[in-house]
Amino acid sequence: MLHVVGIKNCSTVKKALNWLETNGISFTFQDVKKNPLTDEEVLDLVKKLSMQTVLNKRGTKWKSLNLNADQLSDQELFDLLVTHQTMIKRPVLVNDGAVMVGFDEEAYKAFLEIED
């Protein structure tokens, strides 16, 4: 079953969840503010997608911490992601081990193998 990870009040997550519901796609939802990912789950995302894809440097948490990714090691960035999971780009879709981030209707159709 499709598993969606994000933050319930995020506008992009809301769009994605609405799109999934409208298209009759069953899913489970995990709000990382209430139920954070484990270290292993964050590591799995980074391994499958890359740190650059997973890390949201445009979000309020990243900005509030006043960080420079070029001055941080991959381990430091990983530790930040585990501690501040709101810095994970969202939504994250996990389907049979495959993972994607963000919201794009056409990409969702391809990812979920939906015919037009």
N, C-alpha and C positions, 0 to 999 in steps of 0.2 A: 504494500500500500504506500502511496505517496505520503511523505512526511515533510511538512513545511516548518521552517525555523525562522523566527523573527521576533518582532515586538508588536503587540496587538494594536497599539495606537500609531504606528508608522503608516503614513499615507500610502507608500509603495506596497507595503504588506497588505493593507486594506484592499488596494486595487487587485493584487494577486489573488487574495482569498475570494473576493467577489467574482473574479474571472473564473476561478476553479469551480465555485458553486454554480454559477450561471451555466457552465459547460457540463455540469453533472459529474464532476470528478471527485471521488471520495479521497479524503486526506485526513491526516492528523496534524494538529498544530502545537508547536512548542514555543512558548514565550520565554525568551532567554532571561528576561528580567525576573520572572517568577520561578523558572526551572532551567538554570544554566546548563549548557553543554558540559560534558566532562572534558578533562584535558585531552583524553584520547580522541573524542569526537572533534574537537577543534583541530588537533593534529591531523586527523583524517581529512578534514576539509582543506587544510593547507597543502597536504601531500597531493590531493586530487586536483586542486585548482591553482595553487601557488599563493604565496603570501600577498603578492600585489593584487590578485583577484579578490581575495577574501577581506583584506584590510580596507576599511572605509575611511579614507583620509579627508573626506569632505564633511563628515558628520560633526555634530556639536561636541561629542566627547573628545575626539581627536584634537579639535581646535582648542577646547578648554584646557587640555594638558600641554598645549603649546609645544608639540613634538616635531622633530625633524627625522623622517624615516632614514635619511642618508647617514645619520649619526648613530643609528641603532643597529645592533646585530640582529640576525634572524631570531635568535633565542630571546632577545629583549622584546622584539615585536611580538613573538609568540606569547610570551608571558603577559604582555599588555592585552592581547586578545583574550586570553583565558580570564584575566582579572576584569576586563572591561568589555564584556561581550556585546555591548551596544556598538562597538567599533567593527563588528562583522557586517559586511555588506549584506543587505537583505532585500527580499526574502531569500532564504536558502531552500532549494528543493532537493530532496533526496528520494530517488526512485530506483529501487533494485540496485543500490550501490553507486549509481550514477548521481552526480551532483551538479547543480547550476545555481547561480546567484542572479538576483535582479528580477525585473519584470519586463517581459517583452512577449506579446501575444504570439507572434510567429515562432519565436524561439521555444515557447511553451508547447506549441502544437508539435513541433519537431521533437522536443525532448520527451513528450508524453505520447508520441506517435499517434496524433489525432489527425484524421483525414478531414479536409474541408467539405 
